[in-house]
Amino acid sequence: MKIRKASSKDLAEVHKLVLEMYAEERATLDPHLKEPAQVSKYYLNLVSEKLSDDDAAAFIAEEAGQPAGFALAYLTEEELHTYSRKAYIRNIYVREAYRKQGVGSHLLSRVLAWAGEKRAEVVEADAYATNAEGLAFWETAGFKPLFTLITKNLIK
């Protein structure tokens, strides 16, 4: 397994992985997400912006030259807490064929190393409350819940 930092040359591949992740989330976790085609431009712009930002990083996991997953993280300044610099892991996604092989852990390790190099004091991530596998991944990695976002669906 090879983990490498993505560059602007990887825009199309990271964009493809993001849309795969989004489609899976829509199908299994949040039916109110728009169709992937409706958010493709949004994600293309987001990934493009983050790939050219010194305070952001994307990493691609490759197995035998094939993309197995990705991670996307960026730094933010914190005004309300006793720490001032945090890294936010926007996404970690592993393609189904590569799951349960440590790919997500390798991606997370690389993101945490990057965050340390950037002098982040805290690292945050989020997961759907119904994503038991994802929540177990974060808990195993030492992440603890800080708050719970609660929602009430008014759409019939």
C-alpha positions in Angstrom: 0.0 0.0 0.0 1.4 3.4 -1.0 0.1 6.6 0.4 1.1 9.7 -1.5 0.2 13.4 -1.3 -2.1 14.4 -4.1 -1.2 17.3 -6.3 -3.2 19.4 -8.8 -2.4 16.7 -11.4 -4.6 14.3 -9.3 -7.7 16.6 -9.4 -9.7 14.3 -11.7 -8.9 11.2 -9.6 -9.7 12.8 -6.2 -12.9 14.3 -7.7 -13.9 10.8 -8.9 -13.2 9.3 -5.4 -15.2 12.1 -3.7 -18.2 11.5 -5.9 -18.0 7.7 -5.3 -18.0 8.4 -1.5 -20.9 10.8 -1.9 -23.0 8.4 -3.9 -22.4 5.7 -1.3 -23.3 8.1 1.6 -26.5 9.0 -0.3 -27.4 5.4 -0.9 -26.7 4.2 2.6 -26.7 7.1 5.1 -28.5 10.2 3.9 -31.2 9.9 1.3 -31.7 13.7 1.4 -28.3 14.2 -0.3 -28.7 15.5 -3.9 -27.8 13.3 -6.8 -24.0 13.1 -7.3 -24.3 14.8 -10.7 -25.9 17.8 -9.0 -23.0 18.4 -6.7 -20.2 17.4 -9.1 -19.2 21.0 -9.8 -19.3 21.9 -6.1 -16.9 19.1 -5.3 -14.7 19.8 -8.3 -14.2 23.4 -7.1 -13.7 22.3 -3.5 -11.0 19.7 -4.3 -9.3 22.1 -6.8 -9.2 24.8 -4.1 -7.8 22.5 -1.5 -5.2 20.9 -3.8 -3.7 24.4 -4.3 -3.9 25.5 -0.6 -0.8 25.3 1.5 -3.1 24.8 4.6 -4.8 21.8 3.1 -3.8 18.3 1.9 -5.2 15.4 0.1 -3.7 11.9 0.1 -4.3 9.0 -2.2 -3.9 5.4 -1.2 -2.8 3.2 -4.0 -2.6 -0.6 -4.3 -0.8 -2.0 -7.3 -1.1 1.4 -9.0 -4.9 1.6 -8.5 -6.5 4.2 -6.2 -7.9 2.5 -3.1 -9.0 5.6 -1.3 -8.3 9.1 -0.3 -8.2 11.6 2.6 -8.8 15.3 2.5 -8.0 17.6 5.4 -7.3 21.3 6.0 -6.3 23.7 8.8 -8.6 26.2 10.4 -7.9 28.9 12.9 -9.9 28.5 16.2 -11.3 31.6 18.0 -13.4 30.0 20.7 -11.2 27.3 22.2 -8.0 27.4 24.2 -6.2 26.0 21.2 -5.8 28.2 18.1 -5.0 25.8 15.3 -6.9 22.7 14.3 -7.0 20.3 11.4 -10.3 19.2 10.1 -10.5 15.9 8.3 -13.2 16.5 5.7 -13.1 13.0 4.3 -11.5 9.6 4.5 -12.9 7.2 2.0 -11.8 3.7 1.1 -13.2 1.8 -1.8 -15.2 -1.2 -0.8 -12.8 -3.8 -2.3 -10.0 -2.4 -0.1 -11.8 -2.1 3.2 -10.7 -4.1 6.3 -7.1 -4.0 5.0 -5.8 -1.1 7.0 -6.1 1.5 4.2 -8.1 3.9 6.2 -5.7 3.7 9.1 -2.8 4.3 6.8 -4.5 7.4 5.3 -5.4 8.6 8.8 -1.8 8.2 10.0 -0.6 10.3 7.0 -3.1 13.0 7.7 -2.2 13.1 11.4 1.5 13.3 10.5 0.7 16.2 8.1 -1.4 17.9 10.8 1.5 17.6 13.3 3.9 19.1 10.7 1.5 22.0 10.3 1.5 22.4 14.1 -2.2 21.7 14.5 -3.1 21.3 18.2 -6.4 19.4 17.6 -7.7 17.2 14.8 -11.5 17.0 14.2 -13.5 14.7 12.0 -17.2 13.8 11.7 -19.2 10.8 10.8 -22.9 10.0 10.3 -24.5 8.8 13.6 -25.8 5.8 11.7 -22.4 4.9 10.3 -21.4 2.3 12.9 -18.4 1.2 10.9 -17.1 4.7 10.5 -17.7 5.6 14.1 -15.8 2.5 15.2 -12.9 3.5 12.9 -12.6 6.9 14.6 -13.0 5.5 18.1 -10.3 2.9 17.5 -8.0 5.7 16.3 -8.5 7.6 19.6 -11.1 10.1 18.6 -13.8 11.0 21.1 -17.3 12.5 20.5 -17.4 16.2 21.4 -21.0 17.1 20.4 -23.9 15.6 18.5 -25.6 17.4 15.7 -29.3 16.6 15.9 -31.9 17.2 13.2 -35.6 17.1 12.7 -36.8 16.2 9.2 -39.6 18.4 8.0 -39.6 17.0 4.5 -42.4 14.5 4.0 
